[in-house]
Amino acid sequence: MRSIWTGAIGFGLVNIPIKMYSAVQDSDLDLDMLDKKDHAHIKFKRVNENTGKEVPWESIVKGYNLDGRYVVLTDEDFAEASPEKSKIITIEEFVDEKEIDGMYYETPYYLEPDKSGSKAYALLRDALEKTGKVGFGSFVLRNKEGLVLIKPHENVLVLNRIRWAQEIRSTEDLKIPTSTSKPAEMKMAIELINQLSGTFDIEKYKDTYTDELMKLIKAKAKGKKAPAPTLRIVHSAGKDLLSQLKASLQGGSKPRKKAS
């Protein structure tokens, strides 16, 4: 893996030099965009709007339109805006992870210590594990400040980017039902939840859509047509809610089995 950020974790007077790596990778198929007529690749160019000529990456800069005039910014400008946050992940406080709503979570990253910070890294990891707390703070990545949560995962410290409160949209424009559920329906819904309850294991869930799509691709490459899967109807608009719940409890909806 290639590190995407180097700096340090700071808490109290302790600094832990670290490198950051992406902890996730896409499971999607890498599909190319083609011209429908001859299947030629579609290319996107960075073009100067005045000359119409393509501009190489090394000639592209970033700028902010201030009162109709662009102020060009360099890498040094971005770092100078907040040198500490550009190089230090500052843990402001330690909190219980259950207090942080899942709505705020973004991308996870692995944190690896430099040799000089191995002892402090292990101490922070083990202390978080023992207390059940997570570190909460902020830092700057790719010229954007973000809130972060640091917690142990197996033997590694993981950093999760956290959204700002103002980034979560209001629900006031949504049409949400306000009616109260009927007692009989509530009872059956709870029974169904209990029937489908189990110990969470993420390994049970696989990206089967990508596998099926690859089967279709291979079949088309051989000039064959992949058999169309049978669409399973999960509910019927013609039945009332109570009937659907009864059918579910009688075996219409069963717990998923572990994927092989």
N, C-alpha and C positions, 0 to 999 in steps of 0.2 A: 504493500500500500504506500501511497505517496501522501505525505503530510500536507494539509491545506492551510495550516496556521501554526506559528511557533510563538511562544511567549511564556507566561507563568500564571499559576494560580496564586492569588494572594488572600490570606486570611489572618487577621491580627498582624503580627510582625513577621509571619512566615511566608516565604515565597518559594514556590515549587516550579522550576523550569519544566515545561511540557511541550509536546507536539500534539497536534490535533489531526485526527483522521475521520473521514466519513464512515459512519457505522452502518449505512444502508446502501443497497444497490437495487436498481430497477429489475423487476422480473418480466417486464414487457418485452415483446419481440422488437427488434430494431428494424422498423419498416421505413423504406425510402419513399420519397415523393417522386412520382414519375409522370411524364406527359402521357395522357390517355392514348394519343395517336400512335406514338412509336416507342413508348416506354423509356424515353431518354430521361436522365436524371434532371430534376428541377434544382437549380442553383440560386442561392440568394446572394446578392451583391450589395456592398456598402457603397452607395453612390452619392457624390457631391451634388446637392440639388441645384447648384448654380451652373456647373460645367457639364453635369451628366456623366462624368468620368468616375471609374471605380477608385476607392480610396483604400490603400493597404492599412492593416491594423496598426503598424508602427506610426502612421501619420494621424491616427484618431486620438483626440483628447476629449475630456469631459468638461462641460461648462454649465453654468447656471444663468438663466435669462433674468437679469435684474434690470427692471425698468426699460426693457427693450434692447439692452446691451448685454452680450455674453461675457461673464467672468470665467476665464479658463482656470481649472484646478489641476494641480499636479499630484503625484503620489505623496510628495513631501507635504503638500497642503493638507491632505486628508489625515496624515499622521500627526501633523502639528496641531490640528484642531483639538485633539485629545490624546496626547502621547501616552498617558497612562492606560487609558481604555483600549488603545490600539495594541498594547503589548501585555496587559495584565487582566486576567479574569478575576475581578474583585468579588469575593464572597462577602456580602453585606450582612447577612444573618443566616441562621440555621433554623429550618422550619420542618413541620411534619408534612410529608408528601401528600397525605390524604387531604390536606387543606387546599391543594392546588387542583382546580377543576381541569378535567381532560381537554376542555375546549381550548386551553391556552398552549397545549403542547405543539411543538413544531418538529424540527429535525434532530436526531441523536448523533453524537460524535463520540469516538473513543479518544481518551486522553492517555498519552504515554509519557512517562517521566524521562528526563535526561538523567544520566548516571549520577550527577551531583544532587538530584532531587529525589532519588529512589527511596531513601529512608523517610523523608517527610511525606512523600506520596503514599507510601504504605501506611503511615500513621494516620493520615486523613481518611483513607479508604476504610481502615479498620475501625476508626472512631465513629465514622458515619454508620457503619454496619452495626456497631454495638449500641449506639444511641437511637437508631432508627430515624435519624434526621437526614435532611438533604441540605446542601449548600445552595443559597439563592443570591444571585448578584447580577452583574452585567459586564459586557465587554463589546468591542467593535470588531466585526468581521465583514470584509468586503465593503468597507466604507459605510456600514450601517450598524448602529448600536442596537443591541438586543438584550433582553433579560435571559438569564440562564439558570438552570438547575443542575447541580452536580451530585451524583449519587453513585454508589457502588453497584456494579453488575458483575456477578461471579467474582473474578479477581481484578477487574478493571474499573477505573473511574469513568463514568459516562456523563457527558454534558448534553443536556437537552435544551434547545432554544425554546423560549417561552414568549408567546405573543403579549404585546402591551394590552392593557385593558381597553384602550380606545380603538384597538383593531377589531374587537368583537362587535359585530353589528347588533343593533337593537332589534328586538322581536316585535315591536309595537305595530308594525305594518302587516304582520302575519295574522291570518284568520284561524285562530285556535279555538277549539270547542270549549265551552264553559259548562256544559251540562254535566250532571252527576251520573256516574255509572249505576246501573241497577244492581241490587244486592246479589241476585242469582248470577248475573254475568260476572260480577267481581269475584264471587266464590269460585266459579269455574275457571276464570283467568288465573287465579292464584294456584288452583290445582294443576293447571297446565304448566305454569312456571315451575312448580315443584317437580312435576313429572319430567320436565326437560332440563332440570338443574344438574350440574355436575362440577367436578374440579376443573378449573381452567387449564388447558394445555394448548398453547399456540401451535405446537407441532401437528395437531390434528387437522389443521386447516391448511390446504394447499391451493396454489394458484392453478386451478384446473382449466380455467378459460384459456390461458396461454398454451397449455398442452393440447387442448382441443383445436385451437387455431392452427397449431403446427401440424396436426394430423390433416386438417383441411388443406393446408399449403402443400404438403407432400402428395396428397391425393390429386390436387389440381396439376401439380408438376408432372404426374404420370398420365394426365388426361382423364382421370377418374373424378367422380363426384362423391364426396363424402356423404354418408347417410345422414339425413336430417334427424337430429335428436328429437325425442318426444317431449313436447312442452308440458310440464307438470303444472296443472292448475291448482294454486294453493287456496283459493277462496272462490266463492260464487256470489255474484252480486244479487242473485235471486233469493238467497237464503238470509234469514235474519242472523244477528250476531250470536244469539244463544245456540242456534242450531250448528253454527260453525264451531263453536267452542265444544259442544257435545261430540261432534264428529272428530275433533282433534284429540279429545281425551280417549276416544274409543279406538285410536290407532291411525287416524288420518294424518297425524304429524308425529314423527318419531325422532329421538335424539340422533344426531349424526354419529356415524361410526368413525373410528380413527382411520385416517387415510393410510394406505400402504406405501 
